[in-house]
Amino acid sequence: MNRKHLCALIALSLGAGAVSAQDYDSRWYVAPSFGISHNDKQRFVDSDDTEIASVGFGRFVAENTSLDLSVDHTSRNLGSQYHYFGDLDSFALTASLRHYFTDWSWRPFLKVGLGLSEAAITTQSLGYGSDRNVNPVFDAGFGLGHNYSDNIAVRTELTYRYDMDDQSIPGVDHFGDLLLTVGGTFKFGELAAAPAAATDPAAEPAAPVEPAVADCSTLDDDNDGVNNCDDKCATSAAGEAVGPDGCAQAIVIDLRGVNFAFDKADLTAESTAILDQAVDVLNRYPALKVEVAGHTDSVGTDAYNQGLSERRAKTVYDYLTNKGISADRLSGPNGYGEAKPIDTNDTSEGRARNRRTELVKQQ
């Protein structure tokens, strides 16, 4: 390889970068990086890993593809196996394409590159002079990139470098090094404004657009969730429960099962499950107000049953308010004793049904 090849590589990189941007950010960026080179054992250096530093510039040439031109440097100490000690300084000039995948915050990418590497060897056998040679290199790798802002991004990558250096070490015609680097890209310049739509001066003026007539299926004047086309009661009160025709419908909160043991005002687990369903109904209809009413069977005196029914109503009332139902929506708690049975008191089953608490809708 000679200087002509190096100039051709630079021209190729700059020419590819001149592709015009469409709907992606094609501004130029500077791209420094730093990392570790895991050295091919055939290099006969005294350390498996050496530092590598790089700086370059590039731009996106398509929405998910970038092109970089960069130069990197690493300095290795030769071991006693080769020329009795010395240094191996390497500079590589490479053009690299990276293709990004997905729209994740951290975007994986694949990388390929090619370029030239100059190896400068200084050893005792050369009287501490330098023996230089230039050879092609090929890169392939993968990594992750993340945009912190419109102007700043970070990327980390693992690259395998195939170095066709057949002159530095007698009997060795190439080296394979692993490069692990972390770096950033820093864009400069302002984001390009979106191109204005092309206009044809000779085009005839557009015909005036008639204002659209509102479709009743898209309107809901009383905000009850039923469109004007289907709403038969177009003046429903805010929060009022309505049916498919937009008219008020009866709301029944069924508390059957919220019964009490004989002479008790304590809720059972089954009763609390039913009350939780009632809480859900009250939350879905915030304008609904109910009376909390307690009842007993006929066993006992009227005065005792009156007090027991009030305690039962209070138990349900407290449960509802503890679940977040506003007391302003609850009437009571009211106890009716044995005055309003819903079944006979002549059987144990009937008396069990009469020991109940109800939520009665208020007008």
N, C-alpha and C positions, 0 to 999 in steps of 0.2 A: 504493500500500500504506500502511496505517496501523497504529496500535498494536493494534487489534483483531485484525488478521491475525497479528501477532506472537504474541499470547496464544493464538490458535487453534493456531498451529504448536506452541507449547510443550505445550499440552494434548494434542494429537495424539501427540507424542513420548512423554510420560509415560504416556498411556493404553495405547499399544502396548507399552511396557516392562513393563506390569503383568501380562502373560500369565504364568500360573503355570508353573514349571519342572517338567519330568518327569524324564528321565534325562540331563540335561545340567546343566552348572554355570551357574546363572542369577544369580550374585552380581553386584552393581554394581561397576563399575570407573571409575577416573579415567584419562583419555586425553590427555596432553599430546603435542604434536608441533611440529616445526620444519622449515622448508624454504625453497624458492625458488618465487616466482611469476614465470613467464615471461609478460610483459604483452602484451596486445593492442596492436598498433602504433597503433590509433586512439585510444589513451588520451593520446597526445602527451606521454609522460613521458620523462625524459632517460636512462633506463636500461632495457634490455630485461628485466632480471631484478632483482627486489627480494625482500627477506626476508619470510617470512610465519610467524607463530607462532599456535598454536591450543591450546585446552584444552577438554575436554569430559568427559562421563560417559556411560556406557551399560551395556548388559548383553546377554547372549544371550537371544533370545526364541524360539529353536528350536535344535536340536542344531547346525546349521551356519550359523545366521543371527543377526547381532547388529544392534542399533539404538543409534545414538549421537546425542546432542544436543551440539553443540559451537559455540564462538564463535572466530573467527579474526580476525587483524588484520594489515594490511600498510599501510605508509606509502610513498608514491611522491612524487618531486619532479617537478613539471610543468616541461616545457621551455618555451623562449621562444615556441614556436608558439602557446601558449594562455595568454591573460591575463598575459603578460609574466613569468612565473615564479610559483611558489607550491607548495603541498603538497596532495596528495590522500590523505586517511586513509580507509581502508575497514574497516568491521567487518561480519562476516557471521555470522548465527546460522542454523545448518543442522541438519536431522535427516537422518541417513544410515543406509541399510541396507547391510550387507555380507554377501554369501553366499559361504561358503568351500567349496572342493572338495578331494577326496582326503583320505587319512590320512597324507600325507607329513609329514616333520619341518617343512619349509617349505610352508605351505598357500596356494595361489593363491586369490584372491577377486575378485569383481566388486562394484562399489559404485555406488549411486544415491542422490541426495539432493536435497532442496529446502529453501529457506529464504528469508531476507530479508537484504539487504545495505544498509547505510547508508554513503553516500559523503559525506564532509565536505571541501569544497574551500576552501582559504584562499589568496587571491591578492592582488596589488597592486591589481587593479581593484576588489576588494571592500574596499579599505582594510584589508587583513589581517583582515577578518572572515570568517565561515564561511558557506558556502552548503551546506545539507544536503538530501539526498533519500534516500528509502528505496524499494528496488525488489526484485522477486523474483529469486532465482538458482536455477539447476538444476545439479547436479553429476552426472557419470558418470565412472567410472574403474575401475582394476584395481590389484592389488597382491599382496604376499606377507606372510603372518603366520607367526610362530614362537613357540611357548610354551616359555619357559625353565623354568617351574615352574608349579605350580597357581595361583600368584598373579601372575606377571609374564610378559608377552608383549611382543614387538616387532612392528611392522608398518611397511612402507614402501609408498607408493602414488603413482600418477600419476593426477591428476584433471583433467578438462576442466570448467571452470566457465563456464556461459552466464549472463552478468549482463545483465538487462533494464533497464539504466540508460539511459534516453533523455533525461536532463536535464543530465548533467555536461558533455558536449561537444555544441555545436550541430550538428545534422545527423546525429548518430550515435545509433541507437536501441538498440544492444546492444554488449557486449564479450564476447570469448572468451579466457580466460586458461588457461594450463596450470600446475597446482600439483604440484610434486614434494616430498613430505614424508617424514620419518622420525619415528616416535614410538613410544610404548609404552602399554601398559594395565596398570594396577595394581589388582588386585581387593582388596576389603576385606570383612571378615566371615568367618565360618567356613563351610566346606563343609557343605551340608545333609546330614543323615544319610539313608540310604536308608529309604523309608517301610516301616513294618512291614506284614506281610501282614494283611489284614482277616480277622477271625475272627467266626464266627456262634455266639454263646453258646448258641443253641437247638439247634445241630447235635449229632447223636448222637456219642458217642465212637467213634473209629475202632476197627475190629476189630483185635485183636492180630495182629501180623505174625509168621508162622512163620519161624524162621531158615532161610535158604536152604541147601539141600543142595549141597555142592560137586560140580561136574561133573568127572568124571575127565579130560575133554578140556581142562580149564583147569589141571590139576595136572601137575607134573613133579618127583616126590620126589627123584630122583637128579640133577637138573639137567643131564641129558645132551642136552636139546633135543628129546626125544621125549615126548609127553604120556603120562600113565599108562594111558589107554585102549589105546594102540598099543604100549606098552613091554612087551616079552616078557622083558626082563632088567632088573628094577627096581632093581638094586643096582650099577649100573655105577660104576667108579672115577672119581673126579674127573679131568676132562681126557682120559679114554679115548675113542678114536675109535669111534663106534657107527654102525650102519646104520639104515635106516628103522624096523626092529623094536626098536631100543634095545639091541641086543646088539653086542658087540665085533666089529669087522670088521678084516680084514687091511688093512694099509696098505703099498702098494707104491710105493717111490720109484724110478722108472725112470731109471737113469743111462746107458742105452744112448746112445752118442754121445760120452760122456766117455772118449774113447780118447786114446792118446798116440802120437806119432811114435816110430819105432824108436830105442831107446836114449835117450829123452828123458823128462823129468818136468815139462815145461812145459805149461800149459793153453792151448788154442786158443780163439779167439773163440767158435766153435760150442760148445765145452765149457763156457765160462763161462755161456752162455745157458741150457744145460741145468741147470747147478748153481743158477742163480737160481730155476728152477722148484722145485728141491729145497728151497731156503731157504723158499719160499712154503709148501710142504707142512709143513715143520717148524714154521713160525710158526703155522699153523692148528691143529696138534696139539701143544700145549706139553708134554704128558706123554710124547710119543714119544721113545724113545732108540734110537740106531742105532750100529752099528759101521762105522767107515771102513776098508775093506779094499782093498789094492792088489794087482794081479796083472800078470804078464808073459807073453810067449810063451816058447817053449823055446829060442830062440836065445841062446847064451851059457852060461856055467857056472852051476851052481845058486847058488853064493855071490854071483856078480854079480847074477843075477836077483833074489835075495832083497833085496839092498840097493836095487836099482832099484824094486822094488815098494813098499818102505817109503818111498822118496822120493816116489813117485807118491801114495801114501796121505797122506803129510804135506802135499803140495801141496793136495789136496782139503780136508783137515782145516783147514789154515790159511785157505783161502778161506771155509769155512763160519763159522769163529769170527770172521773179519774182518767178516762180514755180520751179526754179532750173535747167532749161535747159541751158547748156553752150552756150554762144554767139559764140564760135568757131564752133558750129554745125549749126548756123543760118546764111544764106546769106540774105543781105538786112538790114533793110526793104526797099523794092522797091515798088514804085508806078507806075502804068501803065495807070492811068487816065481812059478814056473811050475807049482805043485802043483795048482791048481784051474782047469784050462782049461774053457771053455764051448764050444769049437769045436776042430776039428782044427788041429794045428800043421804040417800037410803042405802047406797052401796059404797064399799071402800074405793072402788074405781072412780065413781062419781065424785066422792069427797076429795080424792087426790087431784082431779082436774080443777076443782073449785079453789084449791090452795095455789094461787097463781098471782102473777103481776103482769099487767098489760101496758102497752104504749098506745095511746089513743090519739089519732090525728086531730089537731085543733084547726078550726076554720079561721 
